[in-house]
């Protein structure tokens, strides 16, 4: 099983980034997918979740209206489009696959700073 995130980096406040997570080794279409983030000295928090078909989506209040989660089941990929980024969005972002088991990626760093 592998979840490989990419797309992180340094961006100025108000900017955008698009994170991707490519999955392999399990039946991607059966699993809900989520993005989490963890800032230094903070607990890991849920950012967004999308059901296996994409029919149900939920966001943390802190990112509603700014972030968009989507998935492409043909490409075993889930993405997180992040707009209007704020310094408080700075964190390591992780993707997670969950059904009966849970799988995590290694994370990608997002830094929002001028």
C-alpha positions in Angstrom: 0.0 0.0 0.0 1.3 3.4 -0.9 -0.1 7.0 -0.7 2.3 9.5 -2.2 1.5 13.2 -1.7 3.0 16.0 -3.8 2.4 19.7 -4.5 3.5 21.3 -1.3 5.8 24.3 -1.1 6.2 27.9 -0.1 3.4 30.4 -1.1 2.6 33.9 -0.1 -0.6 34.7 1.8 -3.5 34.8 -0.6 -1.9 32.4 -2.9 -2.9 28.9 -4.1 -1.5 25.4 -4.0 -2.8 22.1 -5.4 -1.9 19.0 -3.5 -2.2 15.5 -5.0 -2.2 12.1 -3.5 -1.7 9.0 -5.7 -2.7 5.7 -4.2 -1.7 2.1 -5.0 -1.9 -1.3 -3.5 -5.5 -1.3 -2.5 -9.0 -0.9 -4.0 -9.0 2.9 -4.2 -12.7 3.1 -5.3 -13.9 1.4 -2.1 -12.2 3.9 0.2 -13.1 7.3 1.5 -10.2 9.7 1.3 -9.3 12.6 3.6 -6.7 15.3 3.9 -5.3 16.0 7.4 -2.8 18.6 8.5 -0.5 19.0 11.4 1.3 22.2 12.4 4.2 22.2 14.8 3.2 21.5 18.4 -0.4 20.9 17.3 -2.5 17.7 16.9 -3.3 16.4 13.5 -6.6 17.8 12.3 -9.0 16.8 9.6 -9.2 19.2 6.7 -11.6 17.6 4.2 -13.1 14.2 3.4 -14.6 12.8 0.2 -16.6 9.5 0.0 -15.5 6.7 -2.3 -17.9 7.9 -5.1 -17.3 11.6 -4.5 -20.9 12.0 -3.6 -20.3 13.2 0.0 -17.8 15.9 0.9 -17.1 17.6 4.2 -14.7 20.4 5.2 -13.4 21.7 8.4 -14.9 25.1 9.2 -11.5 26.7 9.0 -11.1 25.9 5.2 -14.7 26.1 4.0 -15.0 28.3 0.9 -11.3 28.2 0.3 -10.3 24.5 -0.2 -11.8 22.0 -2.6 -11.3 18.2 -2.3 -11.8 16.0 -5.4 -10.9 12.6 -6.6 -10.3 10.8 -9.9 -11.1 7.1 -9.4 -9.7 6.3 -12.8 -6.3 7.6 -11.8 -6.4 6.6 -8.1 -5.8 10.2 -7.2 -7.3 12.6 -4.6 -6.5 16.3 -4.8 -6.8 19.3 -2.5 -7.1 22.7 -4.2 -6.1 25.3 -1.6 -7.0 29.0 -2.4 -6.7 32.2 -0.4 -4.1 30.6 1.8 -3.3 32.1 5.2 -0.3 31.8 7.4 -2.3 29.6 9.8 -2.7 27.0 7.0 1.1 26.3 7.4 1.4 22.6 8.2 2.4 19.2 6.9 -0.5 17.9 4.9 -1.3 14.1 4.8 -3.7 12.1 2.8 -5.5 9.2 4.4 -7.5 6.3 3.0 -10.1 4.8 5.2 -12.6 2.0 5.2 -12.0 -1.1 7.4 -8.3 -0.2 7.5 -6.6 3.2 7.4 -3.6 4.1 5.3 -1.5 7.3 5.5 0.8 9.1 3.2 4.2 10.5 4.3 3.0 14.1 4.1 3.9 17.2 2.2 4.9 20.5 3.7 2.9 23.6 3.0 4.3 27.0 4.2 2.3 30.2 3.8 4.6 33.2 4.5 5.5 36.5 3.0 
